[in-house]
Amino acid sequence: MKNYKLLFSLIYFFVSVYTVNTFAQNPIIMDQFSADPTARVFEDKIYLYPSHDILAVEGKGRVGWFCMEDYHVFSSSDLIDWKDHGVIVSQEKVPWANSKMYSMWAPDCIYRNGKYYFYFPAPAKDTIYGRGFSIGVAISDKPYGPFTPEPEPIKNVHGIDPNVLIDKDGQAYLYWAARNIYVAKLKDNMVELASQPQIIQNLPDKGLKEGPFVFERNGIYYLTYPHVQDSTEQLEYAISDNPMGPFKVAGVIMDQSLECWTNHQSIVEYKNQWYLFYHHNDLSPRFDKNRSVRIDSLFFNDDGTIKKVNPTLRGVGITSAFKKIQMDRYTSKSKSGVSIDFIDSTKKTEGWKTILNEANSWVKYNSVDFGRTKYKTLVVQAQSITGGLLQIKLENAEGPVVAQIEIPKSEEWLTLKTPLANFKNDLQNLIMLLKDGGRVDVDWISFE
């Protein structure tokens, strides 16, 4: 029995350490830029198909603009640990695409008849396909590839941001954007149109509309799209009883953010909960052409309308107490005395730190799973030039203290430990509070 326990512990250790792109909070992908996320449920997992921002330089894209040369796909069974399956389509390997344009914008993927169909926009290298963007298809036997691009793009489709809906009767529809939002039926082969493209009417006349994503719930078809109502894109939606419309504008899903000019969405139900996937420029706050994917929970009213989603740093999912908990991805915080900054401004992918610089300032981090393990020790990675006293509490700033640790004066990051007291297992909401004055920077906390 002891040998089995040892084997299980070793397996758990290696899975925990070597899972690719492990991150429980927003943004969910930290080792590269990602945007325009389409999330799909395949094989009881979430598969994420985003675009892939890179930094344009002379001779590689247009400096100061969006630059994308390929697509990755990611998967997760818990919305916390994400595996990067690598590049599935690149502009150099698409026969009809202009490999010098670096414009592999928002994609989609759908499953039908044993195949996975990946839809993507790109400028064509030959004018026989028309000017501007065309939309191509790559096909695979698996949701993570390898995908083989079709030799030509879809005929009579010119635009960006393709999205596919397969209705309950089996009819497939293709949506895309080109000043307006268009829709057409697809043939069963999923690579040819079965009807003429038509503009979806009754959407806002003014301002840019793009990025359609359509889904059905309880007989209602939801057309979601980014729209520049003011100065940057907010996420809106319209509803219909028919996938081709007419649609009626129904409201806003997420307000605009002045920090990031674009937004782009997909909405998916997974394990009886609906989620909104979108993007922000978390890892590139001064350049909003390098973006990162986020997730937040989404809810409906009784009448089927969508409740507005407030973007969070905490994101979704339950965090294991065993892992490093990034308190800077907080659920809520005190009104003053708290700020967030990069650990290293030259290496932003290393993440952020929480700065507490006022007595009784705090951050709250929800949904930490302690299970049935008897945790005995709090571990803190911290640094302070003044020294300070940190407390970990449960539920709120007035809650019971389960750990208290003195952070000594130091210009170096220190890994410190202290015993736990009055601790309860199961799912907990944690408060990290600075008891006295001074300033304490915290990278992460965990439990042993």
C-alpha positions as a Python dict, from the first residue, in 0.01 Angstrom:
ca = {
    (1, 'M'): (0, 0, 0),
    (2, 'K'): (285, 238, 82),
    (3, 'N'): (435, 179, -262),
    (4, 'Y'): (105, 266, -428),
    (5, 'K'): (85, 587, -226),
    (6, 'L'): (441, 675, -324),
    (7, 'L'): (365, 608, -692),
    (8, 'F'): (53, 827, -676),
    (9, 'S'): (249, 1108, -511),
    (10, 'L'): (516, 1095, -782),
    (11, 'I'): (256, 1098, -1060),
    (12, 'Y'): (79, 1395, -898),
    (13, 'F'): (411, 1578, -866),
    (14, 'F'): (508, 1537, -1231),
    (15, 'V'): (159, 1626, -1359),
    (16, 'S'): (159, 1937, -1142),
    (17, 'V'): (506, 2049, -1244),
    (18, 'Y'): (508, 1964, -1612),
    (19, 'T'): (159, 2060, -1726),
    (20, 'V'): (206, 2321, -1996),
    (21, 'N'): (84, 2677, -1939),
    (22, 'T'): (-58, 2617, -1592),
    (23, 'F'): (-242, 2929, -1480),
    (24, 'A'): (-565, 2959, -1289),
    (25, 'Q'): (-636, 3329, -1325),
    (26, 'N'): (-665, 3595, -1595),
    (27, 'P'): (-496, 3595, -1836),
    (28, 'I'): (-496, 3219, -1881),
    (29, 'I'): (-196, 3200, -2119),
    (30, 'M'): (127, 3353, -1993),
    (31, 'D'): (407, 3238, -2224),
    (32, 'Q'): (279, 3407, -2540),
    (33, 'F'): (26, 3660, -2657),
    (34, 'S'): (-318, 3530, -2753),
    (35, 'A'): (-638, 3698, -2870),
    (36, 'D'): (-975, 3649, -3041),
    (37, 'P'): (-1052, 3328, -2851),
    (38, 'T'): (-1298, 3070, -2982),
    (39, 'A'): (-1373, 2804, -2721),
    (40, 'R'): (-1531, 2470, -2817),
    (41, 'V'): (-1618, 2156, -2623),
    (42, 'F'): (-1466, 1850, -2790),
    (43, 'E'): (-1401, 1511, -2629),
    (44, 'D'): (-1519, 1639, -2286),
    (45, 'K'): (-1255, 1912, -2286),
    (46, 'I'): (-1246, 2279, -2369),
    (47, 'Y'): (-1039, 2345, -2679),
    (48, 'L'): (-930, 2704, -2728),
    (49, 'Y'): (-854, 2840, -3075),
    (50, 'P'): (-716, 3196, -3045),
    (51, 'S'): (-519, 3413, -3279),
    (52, 'H'): (-152, 3457, -3190),
    (53, 'D'): (-17, 3810, -3155),
    (54, 'I'): (354, 3868, -3202),
    (55, 'L'): (550, 4193, -3211),
    (56, 'A'): (597, 4330, -3561),
    (57, 'V'): (948, 4438, -3659),
    (58, 'E'): (1096, 4576, -3979),
    (59, 'G'): (1050, 4314, -4251),
    (60, 'K'): (802, 4115, -4044),
    (61, 'G'): (458, 4267, -4042),
    (62, 'R'): (359, 4631, -4005),
    (63, 'V'): (534, 4795, -3711),
    (64, 'G'): (283, 4933, -3462),
    (65, 'W'): (-1, 4715, -3592),
    (66, 'F'): (-146, 4366, -3539),
    (67, 'C'): (95, 4093, -3642),
    (68, 'M'): (-1, 3723, -3656),
    (69, 'E'): (169, 3445, -3852),
    (70, 'D'): (18, 3124, -3712),
    (71, 'Y'): (-236, 2960, -3481),
    (72, 'H'): (-191, 2748, -3168),
    (73, 'V'): (-458, 2537, -3000),
    (74, 'F'): (-489, 2487, -2624),
    (75, 'S'): (-695, 2240, -2421),
    (76, 'S'): (-814, 2205, -2062),
    (77, 'S'): (-1042, 1980, -1861),
    (78, 'D'): (-1070, 2217, -1563),
    (79, 'L'): (-1024, 2570, -1710),
    (80, 'I'): (-715, 2604, -1492),
    (81, 'D'): (-440, 2391, -1647),
    (82, 'W'): (-403, 2466, -2019),
    (83, 'K'): (-196, 2255, -2256),
    (84, 'D'): (-44, 2417, -2563),
    (85, 'H'): (-62, 2167, -2851),
    (86, 'G'): (159, 2389, -3064),
    (87, 'V'): (113, 2542, -3407),
    (88, 'I'): (-175, 2396, -3611),
    (89, 'V'): (-179, 2635, -3910),
    (90, 'S'): (82, 2887, -4029),
    (91, 'Q'): (69, 3137, -4313),
    (92, 'E'): (367, 2973, -4486),
    (93, 'K'): (177, 2645, -4525),
    (94, 'V'): (-153, 2778, -4661),
    (95, 'P'): (-132, 2740, -5041),
    (96, 'W'): (-347, 3041, -5126),
    (97, 'A'): (-243, 3282, -4845),
    (98, 'N'): (2, 3570, -4874),
    (99, 'S'): (278, 3471, -4631),
    (100, 'K'): (412, 3825, -4615),
    (101, 'M'): (99, 3984, -4464),
    (102, 'Y'): (109, 3846, -4106),
    (103, 'S'): (-268, 3876, -4081),
    (104, 'M'): (-393, 3542, -3952),
    (105, 'W'): (-683, 3695, -3761),
    (106, 'A'): (-967, 3550, -3550),
    (107, 'P'): (-1044, 3179, -3624),
    (108, 'D'): (-1305, 2917, -3537),
    (109, 'C'): (-1325, 2537, -3530),
    (110, 'I'): (-1623, 2300, -3556),
    (111, 'Y'): (-1672, 1923, -3557),
    (112, 'R'): (-1877, 1731, -3811),
    (113, 'N'): (-1887, 1373, -3938),
    (114, 'G'): (-1563, 1267, -3777),
    (115, 'K'): (-1363, 1570, -3890),
    (116, 'Y'): (-1259, 1899, -3735),
    (117, 'Y'): (-1290, 2204, -3958),
    (118, 'F'): (-1072, 2503, -3872),
    (119, 'Y'): (-1181, 2834, -4030),
    (120, 'F'): (-942, 3128, -4056),
    (121, 'P'): (-907, 3457, -4246),
    (122, 'A'): (-600, 3568, -4439),
    (123, 'P'): (-515, 3794, -4733),
    (124, 'A'): (-475, 3594, -5054),
    (125, 'K'): (-158, 3610, -5262),
    (126, 'D'): (-347, 3592, -5590),
    (127, 'T'): (-604, 3851, -5701),
    (128, 'I'): (-819, 3576, -5854),
    (129, 'Y'): (-958, 3534, -5501),
    (130, 'G'): (-1040, 3904, -5477),
    (131, 'R'): (-893, 4185, -5273),
    (132, 'G'): (-882, 4196, -4896),
    (133, 'F'): (-932, 3893, -4678),
    (134, 'S'): (-1049, 3550, -4783),
    (135, 'I'): (-1156, 3271, -4548),
    (136, 'G'): (-995, 2930, -4562),
    (137, 'V'): (-1053, 2592, -4402),
    (138, 'A'): (-806, 2341, -4261),
    (139, 'I'): (-921, 1986, -4177),
    (140, 'S'): (-807, 1734, -3917),
    (141, 'D'): (-907, 1405, -3759),
    (142, 'K'): (-827, 1545, -3414),
    (143, 'P'): (-918, 1875, -3244),
    (144, 'Y'): (-548, 1949, -3189),
    (145, 'G'): (-436, 1860, -3539),
    (146, 'P'): (-245, 1808, -3754),
    (147, 'F'): (-464, 2028, -3977),
    (148, 'T'): (-432, 2028, -4355),
    (149, 'P'): (-537, 2354, -4527),
    (150, 'E'): (-762, 2330, -4831),
    (151, 'P'): (-587, 2443, -5152),
    (152, 'E'): (-829, 2733, -5202),
    (153, 'P'): (-1039, 2959, -4978),
    (154, 'I'): (-1419, 2943, -4964),
    (155, 'K'): (-1562, 3094, -5282),
    (156, 'N'): (-1774, 3412, -5259),
    (157, 'V'): (-1665, 3486, -4902),
    (158, 'H'): (-1456, 3797, -4837),
    (159, 'G'): (-1400, 3921, -4485),
    (160, 'I'): (-1265, 3832, -4143),
    (161, 'D'): (-1359, 3658, -3818),
    (162, 'P'): (-1535, 3344, -3945),
    (163, 'N'): (-1777, 3164, -3714),
    (164, 'V'): (-1976, 2846, -3776),
    (165, 'L'): (-2302, 2729, -3618),
    (166, 'I'): (-2446, 2382, -3682),
    (167, 'D'): (-2817, 2403, -3604),
    (168, 'K'): (-3028, 2131, -3443),
    (169, 'D'): (-3153, 2018, -3786),
    (170, 'G'): (-2795, 1969, -3906),
    (171, 'Q'): (-2777, 2277, -4127),
    (172, 'A'): (-2445, 2461, -4092),
    (173, 'Y'): (-2415, 2839, -4117),
    (174, 'L'): (-2108, 3053, -4174),
    (175, 'Y'): (-2091, 3406, -4028),
    (176, 'W'): (-1820, 3663, -4095),
    (177, 'A'): (-1753, 4037, -4086),
    (178, 'A'): (-1675, 4286, -4361),
    (179, 'R'): (-1802, 4628, -4246),
    (180, 'N'): (-2131, 4449, -4188),
    (181, 'I'): (-2191, 4101, -4049),
    (182, 'Y'): (-2280, 3836, -4307),
    (183, 'V'): (-2435, 3490, -4298),
    (184, 'A'): (-2470, 3206, -4550),
    (185, 'K'): (-2557, 2839, -4538),
    (186, 'L'): (-2279, 2585, -4579),
    (187, 'K'): (-2295, 2263, -4776),
    (188, 'D'): (-2251, 1934, -4594),
    (189, 'N'): (-1886, 1927, -4702),
    (190, 'M'): (-1832, 2240, -4481),
    (191, 'V'): (-1607, 2408, -4738),
    (192, 'E'): (-1862, 2549, -4986),
    (193, 'L'): (-2156, 2787, -4955),
    (194, 'A'): (-2506, 2651, -5004),
    (195, 'S'): (-2668, 2995, -5029),
    (196, 'Q'): (-2577, 3348, -5126),
    (197, 'P'): (-2424, 3566, -4853),
    (198, 'Q'): (-2666, 3807, -4693),
    (199, 'I'): (-2615, 4099, -4456),
    (200, 'I'): (-2767, 4058, -4112),
    (201, 'Q'): (-3002, 4352, -4074),
    (202, 'N'): (-3111, 4563, -3775),
    (203, 'L'): (-2770, 4580, -3611),
    (204, 'P'): (-2631, 4924, -3509),
    (205, 'D'): (-2567, 5145, -3812),
    (206, 'K'): (-2281, 5347, -3666),
    (207, 'G'): (-1945, 5222, -3550),
    (208, 'L'): (-1738, 4917, -3640),
    (209, 'K'): (-1899, 4575, -3600),
    (210, 'E'): (-1692, 4257, -3630),
    (211, 'G'): (-1617, 3923, -3465),
    (212, 'P'): (-1956, 3745, -3487),
    (213, 'F'): (-2007, 3444, -3262),
    (214, 'V'): (-2348, 3274, -3271),
    (215, 'F'): (-2487, 3012, -3034),
    (216, 'E'): (-2829, 2870, -2950),
    (217, 'R'): (-2987, 2827, -2607),
    (218, 'N'): (-3348, 2725, -2534),
    (219, 'G'): (-3460, 2808, -2886),
    (220, 'I'): (-3300, 3154, -2887),
    (221, 'Y'): (-3018, 3230, -3130),
    (222, 'Y'): (-2764, 3474, -2985),
    (223, 'L'): (-2552, 3677, -3226),
    (224, 'T'): (-2267, 3828, -3026),
    (225, 'Y'): (-2021, 4081, -3168),
    (226, 'P'): (-1773, 4356, -3072),
    (227, 'H'): (-1899, 4705, -3154),
    (228, 'V'): (-1739, 5047, -3125),
    (229, 'Q'): (-2024, 5237, -2964),
    (230, 'D'): (-1797, 5505, -2815),
    (231, 'S'): (-1418, 5490, -2849),
    (232, 'T'): (-1326, 5122, -2802),
    (233, 'E'): (-1507, 4792, -2855),
    (234, 'Q'): (-1777, 4670, -2622),
    (235, 'L'): (-1935, 4325, -2653),
    (236, 'E'): (-2299, 4332, -2758),
    (237, 'Y'): (-2560, 4078, -2865),
    (238, 'A'): (-2878, 4043, -3066),
    (239, 'I'): (-3136, 3764, -3052),
    (240, 'S'): (-3356, 3581, -3301),
    (241, 'D'): (-3565, 3266, -3341),
    (242, 'N'): (-3383, 3189, -3667),
    (243, 'P'): (-3006, 3152, -3725),
    (244, 'M'): (-3029, 3381, -4029),
    (245, 'G'): (-3241, 3642, -3853),
    (246, 'P'): (-3395, 3887, -3840),
    (247, 'F'): (-3210, 3971, -3518),
    (248, 'K'): (-3303, 4226, -3254),
    (249, 'V'): (-3035, 4406, -3054),
    (250, 'A'): (-3074, 4295, -2693),
    (251, 'G'): (-2796, 4448, -2487),
    (252, 'V'): (-2432, 4469, -2380),
    (253, 'I'): (-2237, 4167, -2258),
    (254, 'M'): (-1923, 4355, -2152),
    (255, 'D'): (-1853, 4727, -2140),
    (256, 'Q'): (-1566, 4882, -2329),
    (257, 'S'): (-1219, 4905, -2178),
    (258, 'L'): (-1023, 5219, -2252),
    (259, 'E'): (-696, 5029, -2208),
    (260, 'C'): (-753, 4791, -2499),
    (261, 'W'): (-911, 4908, -2825),
    (262, 'T'): (-1032, 4564, -2934),
    (263, 'N'): (-1226, 4285, -2772),
    (264, 'H'): (-1342, 3954, -2916),
    (265, 'Q'): (-1561, 3685, -2765),
    (266, 'S'): (-1692, 3333, -2764),
    (267, 'I'): (-1949, 3186, -2528),
    (268, 'V'): (-1964, 2820, -2435),
    (269, 'E'): (-2137, 2595, -2183),
    (270, 'Y'): (-1909, 2350, -2003),
    (271, 'K'): (-2010, 2121, -1717),
    (272, 'N'): (-2339, 2308, -1666),
    (273, 'Q'): (-2180, 2653, -1647),
    (274, 'W'): (-2161, 2917, -1921),
    (275, 'Y'): (-1836, 3103, -1980),
    (276, 'L'): (-1730, 3413, -2170),
    (277, 'F'): (-1389, 3398, -2337),
    (278, 'Y'): (-1248, 3737, -2438),
    (279, 'H'): (-918, 3924, -2443),
    (280, 'H'): (-737, 4219, -2286),
    (281, 'N'): (-385, 4362, -2304),
    (282, 'D'): (-276, 4243, -1957),
    (283, 'L'): (77, 4146, -2060),
    (284, 'S'): (124, 4452, -2281),
    (285, 'P'): (-39, 4749, -2105),
    (286, 'R'): (129, 5009, -2326),
    (287, 'F'): (63, 4838, -2659),
    (288, 'D'): (-285, 4699, -2716),
    (289, 'K'): (-194, 4507, -3031),
    (290, 'N'): (-41, 4235, -2812),
    (291, 'R'): (-331, 4080, -2622),
    (292, 'S'): (-407, 3794, -2386),
    (293, 'V'): (-709, 3564, -2343),
    (294, 'R'): (-929, 3585, -2035),
    (295, 'I'): (-1228, 3384, -1903),
    (296, 'D'): (-1516, 3487, -1678),
    (297, 'S'): (-1841, 3316, -1586),
    (298, 'L'): (-2155, 3421, -1772),
    (299, 'F'): (-2515, 3403, -1650),
    (300, 'F'): (-2863, 3443, -1801),
    (301, 'N'): (-3177, 3607, -1669),
    (302, 'D'): (-3499, 3407, -1650),
    (303, 'D'): (-3619, 3564, -1977),
    (304, 'G'): (-3307, 3447, -2161),
    (305, 'T'): (-3128, 3782, -2171),
    (306, 'I'): (-2760, 3784, -2078),
    (307, 'K'): (-2642, 3939, -1753),
    (308, 'K'): (-2360, 4184, -1810),
    (309, 'V'): (-2018, 4035, -1732),
    (310, 'N'): (-1777, 4238, -1523),
    (311, 'P'): (-1418, 4148, -1618),
    (312, 'T'): (-1210, 4007, -1333),
    (313, 'L'): (-849, 3922, -1261),
    (314, 'R'): (-951, 3615, -1059),
    (315, 'G'): (-1109, 3449, -1359),
    (316, 'V'): (-1267, 3107, -1309),
    (317, 'G'): (-1187, 2765, -1170),
    (318, 'I'): (-1090, 2633, -829),
    (319, 'T'): (-727, 2674, -723),
    (320, 'S'): (-549, 2396, -535),
    (321, 'A'): (-395, 2506, -205),
    (322, 'F'): (-92, 2301, -302),
    (323, 'K'): (-11, 2532, -594),
    (324, 'K'): (129, 2884, -590),
    (325, 'I'): (-168, 3115, -541),
    (326, 'Q'): (-127, 3444, -722),
    (327, 'M'): (-305, 3685, -487),
    (328, 'D'): (-253, 3967, -740),
    (329, 'R'): (-533, 3800, -943),
    (330, 'Y'): (-771, 3902, -666),
    (331, 'T'): (-1148, 3871, -638),
    (332, 'S'): (-1178, 4200, -447),
    (333, 'K'): (-957, 4442, -253),
    (334, 'S'): (-964, 4719, 4),
    (335, 'K'): (-1043, 5070, -115),
    (336, 'S'): (-687, 5191, -58),
    (337, 'G'): (-340, 5063, 15),
    (338, 'V'): (-331, 4800, -263),
    (339, 'S'): (-164, 4809, -603),
    (340, 'I'): (-51, 4553, -861),
    (341, 'D'): (269, 4570, -1063),
    (342, 'F'): (486, 4341, -1275),
    (343, 'I'): (749, 4148, -1082),
    (344, 'D'): (995, 4240, -1358),
    (345, 'S'): (887, 4503, -1611),
    (346, 'T'): (1138, 4361, -1861),
    (347, 'K'): (998, 4006, -1827),
    (348, 'K'): (624, 4051, -1809),
    (349, 'T'): (549, 3681, -1857),
    (350, 'E'): (682, 3624, -1503),
    (351, 'G'): (356, 3778, -1381),
    (352, 'W'): (263, 4029, -1117),
    (353, 'K'): (305, 4105, -748),
    (354, 'T'): (64, 4240, -488),
    (355, 'I'): (180, 4558, -312),
    (356, 'L'): (28, 4629, 31),
    (357, 'N'): (141, 4966, 171),
    (358, 'E'): (-119, 5072, 425),
    (359, 'A'): (-225, 4924, 759),
    (360, 'N'): (-524, 4689, 720),
    (361, 'S'): (-505, 4693, 339),
    (362, 'W'): (-607, 4357, 192),
    (363, 'V'): (-686, 4147, -113),
    (364, 'K'): (-936, 3861, -134),
    (365, 'Y'): (-891, 3546, -343),
    (366, 'N'): (-1190, 3314, -376),
    (367, 'S'): (-1223, 2938, -421),
    (368, 'V'): (-909, 2772, -288),
    (369, 'D'): (-949, 2396, -248),
    (370, 'F'): (-786, 2243, 60),
    (371, 'G'): (-971, 1913, 16),
    (372, 'R'): (-908, 1669, 300),
    (373, 'T'): (-534, 1721, 317),
    (374, 'K'): (-408, 1836, 658),
    (375, 'Y'): (-213, 2145, 562),
    (376, 'K'): (15, 2263, 841),
    (377, 'T'): (224, 2543, 693),
    (378, 'L'): (177, 2869, 502),
    (379, 'V'): (451, 2954, 251),
    (380, 'V'): (495, 3313, 130),
    (381, 'Q'): (723, 3456, -138),
    (382, 'A'): (763, 3819, -31),
    (383, 'Q'): (995, 4119, -22),
    (384, 'S'): (986, 4432, 197),
    (385, 'I'): (1226, 4723, 247),
    (386, 'T'): (1035, 4830, 559),
    (387, 'G'): (925, 4499, 707),
    (388, 'G'): (566, 4418, 790),
    (389, 'L'): (323, 4175, 947),
    (390, 'L'): (104, 3972, 709),
    (391, 'Q'): (-211, 3786, 811),
    (392, 'I'): (-410, 3524, 622),
    (393, 'K'): (-780, 3522, 710),
    (394, 'L'): (-1091, 3344, 590),
    (395, 'E'): (-1391, 3502, 411),
    (396, 'N'): (-1337, 3871, 496),
    (397, 'A'): (-1104, 4121, 662),
    (398, 'E'): (-1276, 4061, 996),
    (399, 'G'): (-1259, 3683, 962),
    (400, 'P'): (-1052, 3443, 1171),
    (401, 'V'): (-674, 3457, 1140),
    (402, 'V'): (-535, 3122, 1021),
    (403, 'A'): (-173, 3235, 977),
    (404, 'Q'): (45, 3529, 1071),
    (405, 'I'): (396, 3590, 944),
    (406, 'E'): (656, 3860, 999),
    (407, 'I'): (819, 3980, 676),
    (408, 'P'): (1171, 4101, 761),
    (409, 'K'): (1343, 4399, 601),
    (410, 'S'): (1516, 4288, 284),
    (411, 'E'): (1577, 4401, -72),
    (412, 'E'): (1570, 4038, -185),
    (413, 'W'): (1274, 3807, -241),
    (414, 'L'): (1242, 3566, 51),
    (415, 'T'): (1055, 3238, 80),
    (416, 'L'): (910, 3230, 433),
    (417, 'K'): (706, 2976, 627),
    (418, 'T'): (479, 2986, 930),
    (419, 'P'): (243, 2736, 1099),
    (420, 'L'): (-131, 2735, 1033),
    (421, 'A'): (-380, 2766, 1319),
    (422, 'N'): (-759, 2738, 1352),
    (423, 'F'): (-776, 2600, 1004),
    (424, 'K'): (-1070, 2435, 827),
    (425, 'N'): (-1046, 2221, 516),
    (426, 'D'): (-1261, 2212, 203),
    (427, 'L'): (-1322, 2520, -18),
    (428, 'Q'): (-1211, 2851, 130),
    (429, 'N'): (-1200, 3220, 37),
    (430, 'L'): (-872, 3375, 151),
    (431, 'I'): (-787, 3726, 269),
    (432, 'M'): (-427, 3849, 273),
    (433, 'L'): (-399, 4153, 502),
    (434, 'L'): (-115, 4383, 604),
    (435, 'K'): (-163, 4426, 977),
    (436, 'D'): (74, 4719, 1032),
    (437, 'G'): (215, 4999, 817),
    (438, 'G'): (512, 4988, 584),
    (439, 'R'): (515, 4811, 249),
    (440, 'V'): (515, 4442, 163),
    (441, 'D'): (536, 4298, -189),
    (442, 'V'): (397, 3945, -233),
    (443, 'D'): (465, 3722, -532),
    (444, 'W'): (262, 3418, -422),
    (445, 'I'): (143, 3212, -129),
    (446, 'S'): (90, 2837, -97),
    (447, 'F'): (25, 2572, 166),
    (448, 'E'): (213, 2261, 279),
}
